[in-house]
């Protein structure tokens, strides 16, 4: 099992990571220097009984328990040489995410609604998972993957081989391999964050890790139970992306949504300010910051966070934003651009924002039917998001991004000009983080 990564609201995630303690993973440079990465992986392939058959399939279910009592269920289907489907049920967010790779295209799809091409950062992750689950570092013809032996590492008092695998167009990860059995027992994803197998089991002659633990330093932050599923029913069609079904009443929905928020004919600059509380789903430490959002049509925005008292000389200020420029190949800039589309309510201003808007089938949020609009950039930079609207007053309830991030709006209040302003904005992320902002009128 490998940690499922999203492409979260970059600054918030970075700030939260800074809040977490860094634990020791210590290097041991003196052991087993005679074996190369290829030799170690060859032994691991034998120990893992990896099949080199051209159409090998696998199906695995993971139940992930977090230290805050939250549960996530993932089902992973893979078919050689490089196809992948991940069904990710995030129970505490009431979202199911599908990540797929058909050998050429990486895509993402959501329940209750919305699907499309994966954003660049998510595409990198999906390709990495496709390479890993199809064992590309051990069966070279499946996906071009560079492997490098690193210095041995000691984790939880035991020393392991460390093999860096870097699939083409994917992200690098480090495998931990037992120096006696040559079984893959875990992986390092970020400094101080790693998975480690606690118990192996066997199913139909295949030995696998039945129980893993997530660690941050020496602290266990979660566990993963694994179940091997029957892979005989895995079909090629499961890895293909199905287009969204659209509805002809898009213009009616958009026109009524514009009336609901008292929108003008063209997008205008806006400002909100309030206090933000940032924490972790697993009940980790929480920080507080003064928060301000300024939008600059048609797609620009900036978010300002100020930590500490206004009279504190060490007061820290962070800015996250996008100015409307071309983003090029930078994944982080791509994500910011899509946020800019949503913050400027581009579902209401298709022409000014260079987007197309399509009504999807009605979805359910918290058991209630809602209207659903998908907004897709027509510029070469691309990008898309989905917005859910209340069926009674047409106010926006939630925005869903292809990275898996959500923005949820509630507690609307009239602003100084009567425009409805959300009293609460909640940023949700697929894995660990949330941000809650109490919002007042903008300056």
Backbone torsions as a table, in degrees:
resi	resn	phi	psi	omega
1	UNK	NA	136.0	177.5
2	UNK	-119.6	146.5	-178.2
3	UNK	-63.1	130.0	176.8
4	UNK	-80.4	123.5	-177.3
5	UNK	-108.0	140.9	171.2
6	UNK	-104.7	178.8	174.3
7	UNK	-107.9	81.9	-168.7
8	UNK	-76.8	179.2	175.7
9	UNK	-62.6	101.2	-158.0
10	UNK	-55.1	-46.0	-176.5
11	UNK	-66.7	-42.6	-179.5
12	UNK	-60.5	-43.8	-180.0
13	UNK	-64.6	-42.9	-179.3
14	UNK	-62.6	-39.8	179.0
15	UNK	-64.9	-41.1	-179.9
16	UNK	-66.5	-39.0	177.6
17	UNK	-62.0	-34.1	178.3
18	UNK	-66.8	-24.0	-179.3
19	UNK	-77.3	-19.0	-172.3
20	UNK	-88.4	145.4	179.2
21	UNK	-71.6	147.6	177.3
22	UNK	-99.4	124.4	-178.2
23	UNK	-100.9	165.9	-174.2
24	UNK	-82.4	129.4	162.9
25	UNK	-124.5	105.2	-165.7
26	UNK	-95.9	140.0	-179.4
27	UNK	-82.2	145.8	173.4
28	UNK	-131.5	102.8	-170.2
29	UNK	-91.5	3.3	-170.6
30	UNK	-106.6	5.1	-170.8
31	UNK	-109.8	139.8	170.5
32	UNK	51.2	45.4	-176.7
33	UNK	-72.4	-12.0	-175.2
34	UNK	-78.4	-19.4	-177.4
35	UNK	-89.4	134.8	176.7
36	UNK	-86.6	171.0	176.5
37	UNK	-59.9	-43.0	-179.3
38	UNK	-62.6	-40.4	-179.5
39	UNK	-68.1	-40.8	177.7
40	UNK	-64.0	-44.0	-179.5
41	UNK	-67.9	-33.1	176.0
42	UNK	-63.0	-42.1	177.3
43	UNK	-67.4	-38.4	177.7
44	UNK	-64.7	-39.4	178.4
45	UNK	-60.2	-41.3	177.5
46	UNK	-66.7	-43.0	-179.8
47	UNK	-65.5	-33.5	-178.5
48	UNK	-88.8	-3.0	-177.1
49	UNK	54.2	45.8	-178.9
50	UNK	-71.2	128.7	179.8
51	UNK	-88.3	137.6	176.2
52	UNK	-99.4	10.6	179.0
53	UNK	-59.9	144.4	-171.6
54	UNK	-65.5	-28.2	-176.5
55	UNK	-118.4	34.3	-179.8
56	UNK	-58.6	134.9	178.7
57	UNK	-120.7	155.6	174.7
58	UNK	-147.1	153.3	178.3
59	UNK	-144.9	124.1	-174.4
60	UNK	-139.1	141.0	176.2
61	UNK	-116.1	134.4	179.3
62	UNK	-121.0	130.6	172.0
63	UNK	-108.3	114.2	-172.0
64	UNK	-105.3	120.3	178.2
65	UNK	-109.0	131.6	-179.0
66	UNK	-105.0	162.0	-174.4
67	UNK	-65.6	-19.0	177.9
68	UNK	-88.0	10.2	179.7
69	UNK	84.8	12.9	-179.5
70	UNK	-92.4	151.0	-177.9
71	UNK	-129.6	138.3	177.6
72	UNK	-130.2	137.5	-178.7
73	UNK	-119.7	125.8	179.7
74	UNK	-123.1	135.6	173.2
75	UNK	-117.7	126.0	-175.9
76	UNK	-118.7	120.9	174.2
77	UNK	-111.0	136.5	178.8
78	UNK	-138.2	145.7	176.1
79	UNK	-142.0	124.8	-179.8
80	UNK	-62.1	145.5	12.7
81	UNK	-87.3	-24.5	-170.3
82	UNK	-154.4	20.7	-177.5
83	UNK	-91.2	151.3	-173.6
84	UNK	-153.1	143.7	169.2
85	UNK	-141.1	125.4	175.6
86	UNK	-117.8	123.4	171.4
87	UNK	-103.0	117.8	-172.3
88	UNK	-118.8	106.1	-179.3
89	UNK	-95.7	107.4	-179.8
90	UNK	-98.6	91.7	-167.6
91	UNK	-63.9	-36.8	-175.9
92	UNK	-75.2	-15.3	176.6
93	UNK	-104.3	-2.0	-179.4
94	UNK	56.1	39.1	-179.5
95	UNK	-129.6	139.1	169.3
96	UNK	-117.2	126.9	-178.3
97	UNK	-114.7	135.7	174.7
98	UNK	-112.1	128.5	174.4
99	UNK	-115.7	129.6	-176.0
100	UNK	-136.4	153.0	172.8
101	UNK	-142.7	121.4	-175.3
102	UNK	-98.4	11.4	-176.6
103	UNK	103.5	-16.3	178.0
104	UNK	-135.0	-41.5	-172.4
105	UNK	-116.2	133.9	173.4
106	UNK	-100.5	132.1	-175.1
107	UNK	-139.8	164.3	177.8
108	UNK	-137.2	143.1	179.1
109	UNK	-141.5	148.1	-175.4
110	UNK	-127.3	149.3	160.0
111	UNK	-110.6	123.4	29.0
112	UNK	-87.4	-22.1	-177.6
113	UNK	-166.3	158.5	172.9
114	UNK	103.2	132.3	176.4
115	UNK	-159.1	161.6	178.5
116	UNK	167.9	-172.8	178.1
117	UNK	-61.6	144.9	176.7
118	UNK	-70.2	140.9	173.5
119	UNK	-61.3	157.2	-175.2
120	UNK	-52.3	-44.7	-178.7
121	UNK	-66.1	-37.9	179.0
122	UNK	-73.2	-34.8	177.2
123	UNK	-60.2	-42.3	177.9
124	UNK	-58.2	-43.7	179.7
125	UNK	-64.9	-45.3	-177.8
126	UNK	-61.5	-43.2	178.8
127	UNK	-62.2	-40.4	177.9
128	UNK	-60.4	-42.8	179.8
129	UNK	-67.8	-38.9	177.6
130	UNK	-61.8	-41.4	178.6
131	UNK	-66.0	-42.0	-177.0
132	UNK	-66.9	-51.1	-175.0
133	UNK	-70.1	-19.0	173.1
134	UNK	-97.5	12.6	172.9
135	UNK	54.3	46.8	-174.6
136	UNK	-67.7	-24.4	178.9
137	UNK	-74.6	-14.3	-180.0
138	UNK	-109.1	-26.6	178.2
139	UNK	-120.2	92.9	-165.3
140	UNK	-61.8	-29.9	-174.7
141	UNK	-74.2	-4.8	-176.0
142	UNK	-83.4	-42.7	179.0
143	UNK	-159.0	130.7	-179.1
144	UNK	-58.8	118.4	-176.4
145	UNK	-139.0	121.3	174.6
146	UNK	-82.9	140.5	177.6
147	UNK	-129.4	139.5	-178.5
148	UNK	-137.4	133.6	173.9
149	UNK	-81.7	126.1	175.4
150	UNK	-97.1	175.3	173.0
151	UNK	-60.4	142.5	177.9
152	UNK	-58.2	149.9	179.6
153	UNK	-123.1	150.8	177.3
154	UNK	-110.7	120.8	-179.2
155	UNK	-127.8	130.8	179.8
156	UNK	51.7	37.4	174.9
157	UNK	83.3	3.6	-179.5
158	UNK	-126.3	143.2	-177.2
159	UNK	-97.1	136.2	-176.6
160	UNK	-128.6	155.0	164.7
161	UNK	-65.4	144.0	175.9
162	UNK	-122.0	115.7	-178.0
163	UNK	-116.8	117.9	176.2
164	UNK	-83.7	122.4	175.2
165	UNK	-112.1	132.3	-176.5
166	UNK	-131.6	90.9	179.2
167	UNK	-69.9	146.7	177.7
168	UNK	-56.8	129.5	-179.7
169	UNK	69.5	5.9	179.9
170	UNK	-111.1	-176.3	179.6
171	UNK	-97.0	152.7	177.9
172	UNK	-81.5	143.7	172.3
173	UNK	-138.8	159.1	-178.0
174	UNK	-114.1	120.6	177.4
175	UNK	-85.1	142.7	172.4
176	UNK	-105.8	124.0	-174.7
177	UNK	-123.8	130.5	-179.7
178	UNK	-61.9	133.7	-175.2
179	UNK	-79.8	-9.4	178.3
180	UNK	-103.2	-50.8	-176.4
181	UNK	-90.5	-18.3	-176.6
182	UNK	63.4	23.6	173.9
183	UNK	-86.1	146.6	173.7
184	UNK	-75.5	119.7	-173.9
185	UNK	-113.5	-4.3	180.0
186	UNK	173.2	-170.0	-178.9
187	UNK	-157.6	152.2	173.3
188	UNK	-107.6	128.8	-176.7
189	UNK	-107.7	-39.1	176.5
190	UNK	-142.6	159.8	178.9
191	UNK	-53.9	120.2	178.3
192	UNK	90.4	-7.0	-178.1
193	UNK	-116.2	125.2	-178.0
194	UNK	-156.8	160.6	172.9
195	UNK	-108.7	148.1	178.9
196	UNK	-144.9	133.1	-179.9
197	UNK	-74.4	132.0	178.6
198	UNK	-103.3	-26.6	-178.4
199	UNK	-152.3	130.8	175.0
200	UNK	-97.0	155.7	175.7
201	UNK	-142.9	-177.6	-178.0
202	UNK	-137.8	140.0	178.0
203	UNK	-140.7	119.5	179.9
204	UNK	50.9	42.7	177.1
205	UNK	83.3	-2.8	179.2
206	UNK	-103.4	124.1	178.1
207	UNK	-90.0	134.0	-176.2
208	UNK	-145.9	166.2	178.2
209	UNK	-82.1	113.5	-177.5
210	UNK	-86.1	-26.1	-178.9
211	UNK	-141.2	122.2	176.5
212	UNK	-119.1	163.5	175.8
213	UNK	-128.6	140.3	169.0
214	UNK	-86.4	134.9	176.7
215	UNK	-126.1	143.9	165.7
216	UNK	-121.9	103.2	-169.6
217	UNK	65.3	-128.6	178.4
218	UNK	-91.8	-2.7	-176.5
219	UNK	-92.2	126.4	174.3
220	UNK	-80.6	123.6	-175.9
221	UNK	-109.2	0.0	178.5
222	UNK	174.5	173.3	178.6
223	UNK	-139.6	160.2	-177.7
224	UNK	-133.3	120.4	173.0
225	UNK	-97.1	133.4	-175.3
226	UNK	-114.4	139.2	176.0
227	UNK	-133.3	128.1	177.8
228	UNK	-82.6	128.5	-179.3
229	UNK	-103.8	165.4	176.8
230	UNK	-72.3	120.0	-176.4
231	UNK	-97.8	2.0	-176.8
232	UNK	-66.2	-25.8	-176.6
233	UNK	-89.8	2.9	179.8
234	UNK	-68.1	125.2	-176.4
235	UNK	-121.5	155.6	-178.6
236	UNK	-58.6	-35.0	-177.2
237	UNK	-61.1	-25.9	-177.3
238	UNK	-67.4	-20.1	-176.9
239	UNK	-94.4	-2.0	-178.1
240	UNK	-91.4	147.4	179.3
241	UNK	-87.2	130.5	176.2
242	UNK	-98.5	132.9	-178.2
243	UNK	-69.2	151.4	177.1
244	UNK	-66.4	144.6	171.6
245	UNK	-85.7	128.7	-176.8
246	UNK	-109.6	167.8	-175.3
247	UNK	-125.3	149.1	-175.0
248	UNK	-79.4	-5.4	-175.2
249	UNK	-95.7	26.5	-178.5
250	UNK	-56.7	-48.0	-175.4
251	UNK	-59.6	-37.7	179.3
252	UNK	-63.3	-45.6	-179.8
253	UNK	-62.3	-46.9	-177.7
254	UNK	-63.0	-44.8	-177.9
255	UNK	-63.4	-40.4	178.8
256	UNK	-72.5	-32.9	176.8
257	UNK	-66.5	-34.1	178.8
258	UNK	-67.8	-39.3	177.2
259	UNK	-64.5	-39.5	-176.2
260	UNK	-60.8	-37.9	-178.8
261	UNK	-102.2	10.1	177.1
262	UNK	56.4	44.9	-178.2
263	UNK	-79.0	145.2	175.5
264	UNK	-83.0	-171.2	-178.6
265	UNK	-73.0	-26.9	179.8
266	UNK	-130.8	153.6	-179.9
267	UNK	-65.0	144.8	-179.9
268	UNK	-126.7	156.4	176.4
269	UNK	-63.0	147.0	178.2
270	UNK	-140.8	163.5	179.5
271	UNK	-146.6	137.2	173.5
272	UNK	-130.6	151.7	176.4
273	UNK	-147.6	153.9	-178.7
274	UNK	179.8	-158.5	179.3
275	UNK	-117.8	132.2	-177.3
276	UNK	-109.7	135.6	172.0
277	UNK	-114.2	128.2	-175.8
278	UNK	-122.4	124.4	-179.3
279	UNK	-143.8	-164.4	-178.1
280	UNK	-122.5	149.3	178.1
281	UNK	-62.9	-24.3	-179.0
282	UNK	-91.9	25.6	174.4
283	UNK	65.1	32.1	177.5
284	UNK	-76.8	-173.3	-177.0
285	UNK	-63.0	152.3	-176.4
286	UNK	-120.5	143.2	174.9
287	UNK	-119.7	160.4	179.3
288	UNK	-127.9	141.5	179.8
289	UNK	-146.4	148.1	165.6
290	UNK	-69.5	140.5	-169.0
291	UNK	-132.0	138.8	175.7
292	UNK	-146.1	137.2	177.5
293	UNK	-120.6	128.0	175.0
294	UNK	-124.6	128.8	177.8
295	UNK	-104.2	146.4	-179.9
296	UNK	-133.5	104.2	-176.0
297	UNK	-56.3	149.3	5.2
298	UNK	-94.8	-16.3	-174.5
299	UNK	-134.4	0.4	-176.5
300	UNK	-82.9	155.2	175.5
301	UNK	-163.2	162.6	170.2
302	UNK	-144.9	140.8	174.6
303	UNK	-117.6	126.6	-179.1
304	UNK	-111.7	126.1	175.9
305	UNK	-118.2	130.4	179.6
306	UNK	-122.7	120.2	-177.0
307	UNK	-103.9	134.9	178.7
308	UNK	96.0	168.3	-178.7
309	UNK	-67.1	149.7	179.3
310	UNK	-63.6	-21.8	179.1
311	UNK	-94.6	1.2	-177.7
312	UNK	-83.3	123.0	-178.9
313	UNK	-66.4	-21.6	179.7
314	UNK	-95.7	14.6	-179.9
315	UNK	-53.9	129.2	-175.3
316	UNK	-103.6	135.2	-178.9
317	UNK	-122.9	129.8	178.1
318	UNK	-121.4	139.2	178.6
319	UNK	-123.9	132.3	177.2
320	UNK	-129.0	126.4	-177.2
321	UNK	-171.4	-177.8	-178.1
322	UNK	-147.7	135.1	-174.1
323	UNK	-100.4	1.0	179.9
324	UNK	98.5	2.0	-177.4
325	UNK	-78.7	166.4	175.1
326	UNK	-66.1	137.1	-173.3
327	UNK	-92.7	-19.9	-179.5
328	UNK	61.1	-145.9	-173.8
329	UNK	-87.6	2.1	-175.1
330	UNK	-73.3	113.9	-178.3
331	UNK	-60.5	-40.3	-178.6
332	UNK	-64.3	-40.9	178.3
333	UNK	-66.4	-36.2	177.4
334	UNK	-59.9	-46.8	-179.7
335	UNK	-61.7	-41.0	178.7
336	UNK	-61.6	-39.9	-178.4
337	UNK	-62.6	-40.2	179.1
338	UNK	-67.0	-37.6	173.8
339	UNK	-59.9	-40.0	179.4
340	UNK	-61.9	-38.8	176.5
341	UNK	-59.7	-44.5	-176.4
342	UNK	-71.7	-43.4	-179.1
343	UNK	-62.5	-30.2	178.7
344	UNK	-89.5	10.3	177.3
345	UNK	52.5	51.6	-175.0
346	UNK	-68.1	-13.6	173.1
347	UNK	-62.9	-19.6	179.4
348	UNK	-95.8	-11.8	-172.9
349	UNK	-135.6	63.5	-173.4
350	UNK	-60.0	-44.7	-176.0
351	UNK	-67.2	-47.1	-177.6
352	UNK	-66.0	-34.2	-176.4
353	UNK	-90.6	-6.9	-176.1
354	UNK	59.6	55.1	178.0
355	UNK	-132.5	161.4	167.8
356	UNK	-109.7	147.3	-177.7
357	UNK	-125.1	131.5	-179.9
358	UNK	-135.1	136.5	175.4
359	UNK	-81.7	128.6	174.1
360	UNK	-96.1	176.0	175.9
361	UNK	-61.3	148.1	177.8
362	UNK	-57.0	143.7	-179.2
363	UNK	-117.7	174.8	176.0
364	UNK	-116.6	127.7	171.2
365	UNK	-121.0	122.7	-178.3
366	UNK	51.7	37.4	176.5
367	UNK	84.4	-4.2	-178.0
368	UNK	-106.2	138.9	175.8
369	UNK	-70.3	136.9	179.9
370	UNK	-135.3	154.6	172.1
371	UNK	-74.8	150.9	-176.1
372	UNK	-134.0	125.5	175.8
373	UNK	-120.3	134.9	174.0
374	UNK	-106.4	128.8	-177.2
375	UNK	-113.3	123.4	-175.5
376	UNK	-126.4	126.7	178.7
377	UNK	-66.1	139.2	175.9
378	UNK	-98.2	-1.3	176.4
379	UNK	-77.9	165.2	-177.8
380	UNK	-66.0	-24.3	178.8
381	UNK	-66.9	-26.2	177.0
382	UNK	73.0	-164.5	-179.1
383	UNK	112.4	150.7	179.6
384	UNK	-156.2	159.9	171.9
385	UNK	-151.6	168.5	178.8
386	UNK	-123.6	135.8	177.0
387	UNK	-119.6	136.3	179.0
388	UNK	-106.2	132.6	-175.5
389	UNK	-118.8	140.6	175.5
390	UNK	-62.5	133.8	-176.8
391	UNK	-74.1	-19.0	-177.9
392	UNK	-87.7	-46.5	-176.1
393	UNK	-116.2	-0.5	177.3
394	UNK	63.6	16.0	175.4
395	UNK	-77.5	146.0	179.9
396	UNK	-68.6	136.2	179.3
397	UNK	-105.5	-37.0	-174.8
398	UNK	-159.5	146.8	172.1
399	UNK	-119.2	132.9	-179.7
400	UNK	-117.3	126.8	-178.0
401	UNK	-103.9	156.0	-178.6
402	UNK	-63.2	-18.4	176.2
403	UNK	-73.5	-17.0	-175.2
404	UNK	103.1	-8.3	176.0
405	UNK	-69.4	144.9	172.8
406	UNK	-125.4	149.5	169.4
407	UNK	-121.3	122.2	-177.0
408	UNK	-113.9	130.3	-178.5
409	UNK	-110.4	140.9	178.4
410	UNK	-158.1	175.6	175.5
411	UNK	55.6	52.5	-178.0
412	UNK	-65.3	140.0	177.4
413	UNK	-133.6	152.2	177.9
414	UNK	-74.3	133.6	174.9
415	UNK	-79.7	-172.3	-175.7
416	UNK	-62.9	-27.9	179.4
417	UNK	-102.5	12.2	-179.5
418	UNK	88.3	-8.3	178.8
419	UNK	-65.9	131.2	180.0
420	UNK	-67.1	128.8	-179.5
421	UNK	-120.5	132.1	179.4
422	UNK	-68.0	133.3	176.2
423	UNK	-76.7	-23.0	-179.7
424	UNK	-137.1	134.4	171.2
425	UNK	-123.0	126.3	-179.4
426	UNK	-118.6	125.1	175.1
427	UNK	-97.6	121.5	179.6
428	UNK	-112.2	143.5	178.6
429	UNK	-126.3	149.9	-171.6
430	UNK	-61.9	-27.4	-173.2
431	UNK	-105.9	-66.2	-162.1
432	UNK	-132.5	-21.2	-164.2
433	UNK	-115.6	150.9	168.5
434	UNK	-143.0	155.1	177.4
435	UNK	-131.0	129.5	178.9
436	UNK	-120.9	128.9	-178.1
437	UNK	-122.6	127.6	169.0
438	UNK	-85.9	122.4	-168.7
439	UNK	-109.1	134.3	170.5
440	UNK	-113.6	-174.6	179.5
441	UNK	-67.3	146.3	177.8
442	UNK	-75.4	163.9	-178.8
443	UNK	-68.5	NA	NA
